[in-house]
Every structure is written in structure tokens, then in C-alpha cells.
Amino acid sequence: MTSTAATSWRTRVAIALGSWLLHALGATWRVTVHGRQALLDRAPEAARVVLVLWHGQMLPLLWAHRQPTGVMISEHRDGEIIARIVERFGFFGVRGSSSRGGVRALLEGVQVLKRGADMAITPDGPRGPRHSFAPGALVLAHRAGVAVVSLVAHVDRKWQLRSWDGFEIPKPFARITIEYGEPVVLGDVDARAVAARTDEFAQRMREAVARVASRAGEPARA
């Protein structure tokens, strides 16, 4: 067996196993969502949004979101596995990141938004530092003329990996509280001005994480 064939076989196994495990775990999670109804109620012709979420919270957030959305996925070696898994949950991958394929991914992301689908980006991915905020998501939203919406979660029982992002895996029957933030329209004059606002949006995300932790267990609100 060639090295390429072996890699392909391992990739297929990883995708099938990862998808099965996520379905099995996700079916037990108890999810409460705040602030999503406005997005669900949009008319088909209404503007889409750029969703920003921390890399370490991808698993519970993508599981709960599950609607046609483009996900910016790294061109690094493990990106293909992630892309195939998210496709099984209604997403589609846009390959590229701030470090590889960034310009092409930006242009493709603009087209995705104009075609009527949201985009999801982890501003601290693919390699951190954890909870840093790279400007790509803001530049994309500005160029496409759409709003930025934060997406954060609180998980009451979880495994947390010792990876750079502190990747969170909710335990069986975990309670997950999710908040979609208020849309923020970027009226800055150019991409450079937008990129200078990364500290502001990192702070918005930190505040959202603290807020959703304090309201964990509350009834869902539109």
C-alpha cells in the first residue's frame, strides 16, 4: 500500500469515527440558545453575517448551529478531516487562513456571503494564540458589507484538551448555553481602519463569554 493510499484510508476512518462520535455525544447534550431568532427570521434576500467564535469552542457551537454556513478551515493537513466532518452537519468549507491561502479565502468568503449564506470564522485559529483576534473576519465583513455576530458558549461539564486552544468537548448530558451577540456593522472607511479594531472585538468576545456563563441555565430568549 502506498503512503498516499494509507493516508486516504486513515482520513476516511477519522471522518467516519469523528462524525459518529459527535452524533452520539450531541444527542445527549441539553442546549439553550439566546439571541438566535433574529437570524432565523431573516428573509432569504436579507444580508448575511460573519459569525466569530473561539477555536476551542467549535464543537458545541457548530453542533448547535447546524444551518448552511461557510466555515473558514485551515489548509493545514488536518483541515481536510475537519472540512469533511462539518459537511456532514450542513456546513461547507472555505479553505484558507491568515497564514495560508488568506487572499483566496477572503475572496471566496465574500462570494459566499453575497450568494446568501453566512460565514463562520475562528479569529484565533488555526494556531493561536488562544483568544487572540486576527483581523480577517472583520476585513471580510467590511468588504462584503455585512455585520459581525459573536457566537459563544458555556459548557457546565466538559473535557478540555491540553492544546493551544483549550479545545472543549462537552461530556454526555452536559448543559450548553449559547449566545448570539448583537450584529455589529462596520462603517469604517477602509480595511486598515477595520483591522485596527481587533482589540475591541476581542474584548467583546471576552465579555460575551463571561455573560453567557452568568446566564447559564436561564430559559432561552429570542
GULUMFI-674544 format. One line per field, with one value per residue: residue in one letter; residue number from 1; x, y, z of N, C-alpha, C in turn. Coordinates in steps of 0.1 Angstrom, whole numbers, padded with zeros to 4 digits. Layout:
GULUMFI-674544
vofi: [A,...];
bake: [NUM,...];
nxx: [X,...];
nyy: [Y,...];
nzz: [Z,...];
caxx: [X,...];
cayy: [Y,...];
cazz: [Z,...];
cxx: [X,...];
cyy: [Y,...];
czz: [Z,...];
END
This chain:
GULUMFI-674544
vofi: [M,T,S,T,A,A,T,S,W,R,T,R,V,A,I,A,L,G,S,W,L,L,H,A,L,G,A,T,W,R,V,T,V,H,G,R,Q,A,L,L,D,R,A,P,E,A,A,R,V,V,L,V,L,W,H,G,Q,M,L,P,L,L,W,A,H,R,Q,P,T,G,V,M,I,S,E,H,R,D,G,E,I,I,A,R,I,V,E,R,F,G,F,F,G,V,R,G,S,S,S,R,G,G,V,R,A,L,L,E,G,V,Q,V,L,K,R,G,A,D,M,A,I,T,P,D,G,P,R,G,P,R,H,S,F,A,P,G,A,L,V,L,A,H,R,A,G,V,A,V,V,S,L,V,A,H,V,D,R,K,W,Q,L,R,S,W,D,G,F,E,I,P,K,P,F,A,R,I,T,I,E,Y,G,E,P,V,V,L,G,D,V,D,A,R,A,V,A,A,R,T,D,E,F,A,Q,R,M,R,E,A,V,A,R,V,A,S,R,A,G,E,P,A,R,A];
bake: [1,2,3,4,5,6,7,8,9,10,11,12,13,14,15,16,17,18,19,20,21,22,23,24,25,26,27,28,29,30,31,32,33,34,35,36,37,38,39,40,41,42,43,44,45,46,47,48,49,50,51,52,53,54,55,56,57,58,59,60,61,62,63,64,65,66,67,68,69,70,71,72,73,74,75,76,77,78,79,80,81,82,83,84,85,86,87,88,89,90,91,92,93,94,95,96,97,98,99,100,101,102,103,104,105,106,107,108,109,110,111,112,113,114,115,116,117,118,119,120,121,122,123,124,125,126,127,128,129,130,131,132,133,134,135,136,137,138,139,140,141,142,143,144,145,146,147,148,149,150,151,152,153,154,155,156,157,158,159,160,161,162,163,164,165,166,167,168,169,170,171,172,173,174,175,176,177,178,179,180,181,182,183,184,185,186,187,188,189,190,191,192,193,194,195,196,197,198,199,200,201,202,203,204,205,206,207,208,209,210,211,212,213,214,215,216,217,218,219,220,221,222];
nxx: [0008,0006,0020,0002,-0022,-0025,-0028,-0051,-0069,-0068,-0077,-0104,-0114,-0110,-0128,-0153,-0154,-0151,-0175,-0195,-0190,-0195,-0222,-0233,-0226,-0236,-0264,-0271,-0267,-0279,-0292,-0293,-0303,-0296,-0306,-0307,-0330,-0335,-0317,-0327,-0352,-0348,-0354,-0350,-0336,-0323,-0294,-0265,-0244,-0212,-0200,-0183,-0162,-0146,-0118,-0115,-0140,-0154,-0167,-0192,-0205,-0208,-0222,-0247,-0255,-0258,-0268,-0270,-0239,-0208,-0176,-0146,-0117,-0086,-0058,-0040,-0027,-0046,-0069,-0085,-0098,-0114,-0130,-0145,-0159,-0175,-0191,-0209,-0227,-0242,-0227,-0202,-0169,-0146,-0116,-0086,-0066,-0053,-0027,-0022,-0033,-0049,-0058,-0072,-0091,-0105,-0116,-0133,-0149,-0163,-0179,-0195,-0210,-0224,-0239,-0258,-0254,-0243,-0210,-0186,-0160,-0130,-0114,-0090,-0078,-0057,-0038,-0035,-0023,-0044,-0076,-0068,-0073,-0074,-0074,-0089,-0117,-0130,-0122,-0133,-0161,-0164,-0156,-0176,-0198,-0214,-0227,-0210,-0212,-0210,-0204,-0208,-0202,-0212,-0202,-0212,-0202,-0173,-0147,-0115,-0090,-0054,-0044,-0033,-0056,-0072,-0093,-0127,-0147,-0179,-0192,-0211,-0246,-0242,-0249,-0254,-0250,-0257,-0249,-0259,-0245,-0253,-0257,-0230,-0223,-0198,-0187,-0164,-0139,-0120,-0103,-0079,-0086,-0106,-0092,-0077,-0094,-0093,-0086,-0108,-0129,-0120,-0123,-0151,-0158,-0147,-0162,-0187,-0184,-0181,-0206,-0225,-0218,-0227,-0254,-0261,-0283,-0306,-0339,-0344,-0340,-0352];
nyy: [-0012,0022,0053,0075,0062,0050,0072,0082,0062,0063,0088,0086,0069,0084,0105,0092,0080,0103,0117,0100,0098,0124,0128,0109,0119,0145,0141,0137,0161,0190,0218,0253,0283,0317,0347,0340,0340,0362,0359,0335,0344,0359,0372,0355,0371,0389,0405,0386,0373,0376,0352,0350,0330,0314,0292,0270,0265,0254,0228,0225,0247,0246,0222,0230,0251,0243,0250,0259,0271,0288,0277,0288,0271,0258,0253,0235,0202,0187,0200,0189,0167,0180,0196,0177,0165,0187,0191,0171,0180,0200,0222,0240,0239,0266,0270,0280,0305,0330,0325,0308,0307,0330,0353,0343,0328,0349,0363,0342,0339,0364,0360,0338,0350,0369,0352,0344,0330,0325,0332,0315,0321,0314,0336,0333,0312,0294,0286,0300,0328,0316,0329,0352,0378,0378,0399,0390,0382,0406,0422,0407,0410,0437,0441,0427,0441,0434,0424,0417,0390,0378,0345,0325,0301,0284,0256,0233,0208,0193,0179,0192,0198,0196,0214,0242,0258,0251,0231,0223,0197,0188,0168,0137,0144,0171,0205,0231,0264,0289,0320,0343,0372,0408,0421,0437,0464,0473,0504,0516,0535,0521,0490,0489,0506,0490,0467,0476,0474,0451,0446,0457,0440,0415,0420,0423,0397,0384,0395,0386,0358,0358,0368,0348,0327,0336,0336,0310,0283,0298,0303,0300,0329,0350];
nzz: [0000,-0008,0005,0001,-0003,0021,0038,0028,0035,0063,0067,0059,0078,0101,0096,0095,0121,0137,0130,0138,0166,0173,0167,0185,0210,0209,0207,0234,0246,0264,0252,0254,0238,0232,0216,0189,0172,0156,0134,0124,0115,0093,0060,0028,0011,0027,0043,0050,0077,0094,0115,0145,0164,0191,0186,0203,0211,0190,0187,0204,0195,0166,0165,0177,0160,0132,0104,0069,0064,0056,0066,0076,0070,0079,0056,0065,0072,0088,0081,0061,0072,0091,0075,0060,0081,0091,0069,0070,0088,0077,0070,0049,0037,0035,0023,0038,0056,0079,0077,0055,0022,0024,0010,-0012,0002,0015,-0007,-0017,0005,0005,-0017,-0009,0011,-0004,-0020,-0003,0021,0055,0070,0090,0113,0130,0149,0163,0152,0128,0146,0170,0191,0218,0220,0208,0183,0151,0122,0100,0099,0104,0082,0061,0066,0064,0037,0024,0032,0054,0087,0118,0140,0173,0186,0212,0239,0269,0288,0311,0319,0309,0289,0286,0263,0263,0245,0223,0221,0241,0236,0238,0248,0253,0279,0281,0283,0291,0300,0278,0271,0249,0232,0208,0197,0194,0161,0146,0126,0104,0099,0090,0072,0056,0049,0065,0087,0098,0105,0126,0148,0162,0189,0202,0194,0204,0231,0232,0227,0250,0270,0262,0266,0294,0301,0291,0307,0331,0327,0323,0323,0323,0309,0273,0253,0227];
caxx: [0000,0014,0018,-0010,-0034,-0027,-0033,-0065,-0077,-0068,-0086,-0118,-0117,-0111,-0140,-0164,-0154,-0154,-0189,-0203,-0189,-0202,-0237,-0237,-0224,-0245,-0277,-0273,-0264,-0290,-0287,-0302,-0298,-0301,-0303,-0306,-0342,-0334,-0311,-0336,-0364,-0344,-0359,-0339,-0328,-0317,-0280,-0260,-0235,-0199,-0201,-0169,-0162,-0132,-0114,-0117,-0155,-0160,-0175,-0205,-0212,-0212,-0233,-0259,-0258,-0263,-0276,-0260,-0229,-0195,-0167,-0132,-0109,-0072,-0052,-0030,-0030,-0058,-0081,-0094,-0107,-0124,-0139,-0154,-0168,-0185,-0200,-0220,-0236,-0248,-0217,-0193,-0156,-0139,-0102,-0076,-0065,-0044,-0013,-0021,-0044,-0057,-0064,-0082,-0102,-0112,-0125,-0143,-0159,-0172,-0189,-0204,-0220,-0233,-0248,-0269,-0250,-0234,-0197,-0182,-0146,-0124,-0103,-0078,-0073,-0057,-0027,-0035,-0025,-0057,-0084,-0063,-0083,-0068,-0084,-0095,-0131,-0135,-0119,-0143,-0174,-0163,-0156,-0189,-0209,-0223,-0224,-0203,-0220,-0202,-0211,-0200,-0209,-0207,-0205,-0211,-0194,-0166,-0133,-0107,-0077,-0042,-0040,-0031,-0069,-0081,-0104,-0137,-0156,-0189,-0194,-0225,-0257,-0238,-0258,-0247,-0257,-0251,-0254,-0255,-0244,-0260,-0249,-0222,-0220,-0185,-0188,-0151,-0136,-0113,-0099,-0069,-0093,-0113,-0082,-0072,-0104,-0092,-0087,-0122,-0137,-0115,-0129,-0165,-0159,-0144,-0174,-0198,-0181,-0185,-0221,-0232,-0215,-0235,-0268,-0263,-0295,-0318,-0347,-0339,-0346,-0350];
cayy: [0000,0034,0062,0082,0053,0048,0084,0083,0053,0068,0100,0082,0063,0095,0112,0084,0079,0116,0121,0091,0102,0137,0125,0101,0128,0156,0137,0138,0175,0199,0231,0265,0293,0330,0357,0334,0341,0373,0353,0325,0350,0368,0369,0349,0382,0398,0404,0375,0378,0368,0347,0348,0321,0309,0279,0260,0262,0250,0216,0227,0258,0241,0213,0237,0260,0234,0255,0261,0282,0285,0277,0290,0260,0259,0244,0226,0188,0182,0207,0181,0159,0189,0200,0166,0163,0197,0190,0161,0187,0211,0233,0237,0245,0276,0266,0291,0311,0341,0321,0301,0309,0340,0362,0335,0325,0362,0365,0332,0342,0374,0354,0330,0360,0375,0342,0342,0321,0331,0327,0314,0322,0315,0346,0329,0300,0280,0282,0309,0324,0314,0341,0364,0382,0382,0409,0385,0382,0420,0426,0400,0416,0451,0440,0422,0449,0427,0426,0407,0385,0369,0333,0319,0290,0279,0242,0230,0196,0191,0176,0203,0193,0204,0220,0256,0265,0245,0226,0219,0186,0186,0154,0133,0151,0184,0216,0240,0277,0296,0333,0350,0386,0418,0424,0450,0468,0480,0516,0522,0540,0512,0477,0492,0510,0479,0458,0483,0473,0437,0446,0460,0428,0405,0424,0420,0382,0380,0400,0376,0346,0360,0370,0336,0319,0340,0333,0295,0277,0306,0299,0306,0341,0353];
cazz: [0000,-0009,0016,-0002,-0001,0036,0044,0024,0043,0077,0067,0058,0091,0111,0093,0099,0135,0143,0128,0146,0180,0175,0167,0197,0221,0207,0210,0248,0252,0266,0247,0255,0229,0233,0206,0175,0165,0145,0123,0118,0109,0081,0047,0020,0004,0037,0044,0058,0087,0097,0128,0150,0176,0195,0181,0213,0213,0178,0187,0208,0187,0153,0167,0180,0149,0121,0093,0059,0067,0052,0077,0072,0075,0076,0046,0070,0070,0095,0076,0052,0081,0097,0064,0057,0092,0092,0058,0074,0097,0070,0067,0038,0040,0026,0027,0039,0069,0079,0074,0042,0013,0030,0000,-0019,0011,0016,-0019,-0017,0016,0001,-0027,-0001,0017,-0015,-0025,0006,0032,0065,0072,0104,0113,0144,0147,0169,0145,0132,0156,0181,0205,0222,0222,0201,0173,0138,0115,0088,0099,0102,0068,0053,0069,0058,0022,0019,0037,0063,0101,0126,0152,0181,0189,0223,0246,0283,0289,0325,0322,0297,0288,0279,0258,0266,0232,0224,0221,0252,0229,0247,0244,0263,0284,0279,0291,0295,0297,0270,0270,0237,0229,0196,0200,0186,0149,0146,0113,0104,0090,0089,0059,0048,0056,0075,0099,0104,0111,0138,0158,0167,0204,0206,0192,0213,0244,0231,0228,0264,0277,0259,0273,0308,0302,0289,0318,0342,0325,0321,0330,0321,0297,0261,0249,0213];
cxx: [0009,0011,0005,-0022,-0036,-0032,-0048,-0074,-0078,-0077,-0100,-0122,-0119,-0124,-0152,-0165,-0157,-0169,-0198,-0202,-0196,-0217,-0241,-0236,-0235,-0260,-0281,-0272,-0278,-0287,-0298,-0295,-0304,-0297,-0302,-0318,-0341,-0327,-0320,-0348,-0360,-0350,-0347,-0330,-0321,-0302,-0276,-0250,-0222,-0200,-0186,-0170,-0148,-0130,-0117,-0131,-0162,-0170,-0189,-0213,-0216,-0223,-0246,-0264,-0265,-0273,-0266,-0251,-0215,-0186,-0153,-0123,-0095,-0068,-0042,-0036,-0043,-0071,-0090,-0103,-0118,-0134,-0149,-0164,-0179,-0195,-0212,-0230,-0242,-0240,-0210,-0180,-0152,-0124,-0093,-0076,-0056,-0030,-0011,-0034,-0054,-0065,-0075,-0094,-0111,-0122,-0136,-0154,-0168,-0183,-0199,-0215,-0229,-0242,-0259,-0266,-0241,-0220,-0193,-0166,-0141,-0112,-0090,-0072,-0064,-0047,-0026,-0026,-0040,-0064,-0077,-0073,-0076,-0078,-0092,-0111,-0137,-0133,-0130,-0156,-0174,-0164,-0169,-0201,-0219,-0219,-0216,-0211,-0211,-0211,-0202,-0209,-0203,-0212,-0202,-0202,-0187,-0152,-0126,-0093,-0066,-0036,-0039,-0045,-0077,-0094,-0114,-0146,-0166,-0191,-0209,-0235,-0253,-0249,-0249,-0255,-0250,-0257,-0249,-0256,-0252,-0251,-0242,-0218,-0207,-0186,-0175,-0148,-0129,-0109,-0088,-0076,-0100,-0103,-0077,-0082,-0103,-0093,-0101,-0130,-0133,-0122,-0144,-0167,-0157,-0157,-0186,-0196,-0185,-0200,-0228,-0229,-0224,-0250,-0271,-0274,-0307,-0326,-0342,-0347,-0343,-0339];
cyy: [0012,0043,0070,0074,0051,0060,0086,0074,0058,0080,0096,0076,0074,0103,0105,0083,0092,0120,0112,0095,0115,0136,0118,0111,0139,0153,0137,0152,0182,0213,0242,0276,0306,0338,0352,0337,0351,0367,0343,0332,0359,0363,0363,0360,0391,0395,0392,0382,0370,0365,0345,0340,0316,0295,0268,0256,0257,0239,0219,0237,0253,0231,0220,0245,0252,0240,0259,0274,0278,0286,0278,0280,0260,0249,0235,0211,0183,0190,0199,0172,0168,0193,0189,0163,0174,0196,0180,0168,0200,0223,0230,0245,0256,0275,0278,0297,0323,0338,0314,0303,0320,0349,0355,0332,0338,0364,0355,0335,0353,0369,0346,0339,0366,0365,0338,0332,0329,0325,0326,0313,0322,0324,0343,0316,0304,0276,0291,0321,0323,0327,0354,0367,0387,0390,0403,0386,0396,0425,0420,0407,0430,0450,0436,0431,0443,0429,0414,0403,0375,0357,0326,0309,0289,0265,0239,0218,0193,0185,0188,0198,0202,0209,0235,0264,0260,0239,0219,0208,0184,0171,0150,0140,0165,0194,0227,0253,0285,0310,0338,0365,0395,0420,0437,0453,0476,0492,0523,0525,0529,0500,0480,0497,0499,0470,0463,0480,0459,0437,0448,0447,0416,0408,0420,0405,0378,0384,0390,0363,0347,0361,0356,0326,0323,0337,0318,0290,0286,0300,0306,0319,0344,0362];
czz: [0000,0003,0014,0001,0014,0042,0041,0033,0058,0078,0067,0071,0101,0109,0098,0114,0142,0142,0137,0161,0183,0176,0180,0209,0220,0210,0225,0254,0253,0263,0249,0247,0231,0221,0192,0166,0153,0133,0116,0110,0097,0068,0038,0014,0014,0038,0053,0068,0087,0112,0133,0163,0179,0190,0190,0216,0201,0179,0192,0200,0173,0154,0169,0168,0137,0111,0082,0061,0062,0064,0071,0078,0070,0064,0051,0069,0076,0090,0068,0061,0087,0087,0061,0068,0093,0080,0062,0084,0090,0066,0054,0041,0030,0031,0027,0053,0068,0075,0060,0034,0017,0020,-0008,-0010,0014,0005,-0020,-0006,0012,-0009,-0019,0005,0007,-0021,-0015,0018,0042,0064,0087,0104,0128,0143,0154,0163,0133,0142,0167,0180,0208,0226,0217,0189,0161,0130,0104,0088,0098,0088,0059,0054,0062,0043,0017,0023,0046,0078,0107,0138,0160,0184,0200,0231,0261,0284,0304,0328,0309,0299,0281,0276,0262,0253,0233,0226,0233,0247,0239,0241,0255,0266,0281,0289,0297,0292,0290,0268,0259,0236,0216,0199,0191,0173,0150,0132,0113,0094,0088,0074,0050,0056,0067,0088,0106,0111,0124,0150,0165,0182,0209,0205,0201,0227,0243,0233,0243,0272,0275,0266,0288,0310,0300,0300,0330,0340,0322,0329,0328,0309,0285,0258,0234,0210];
END
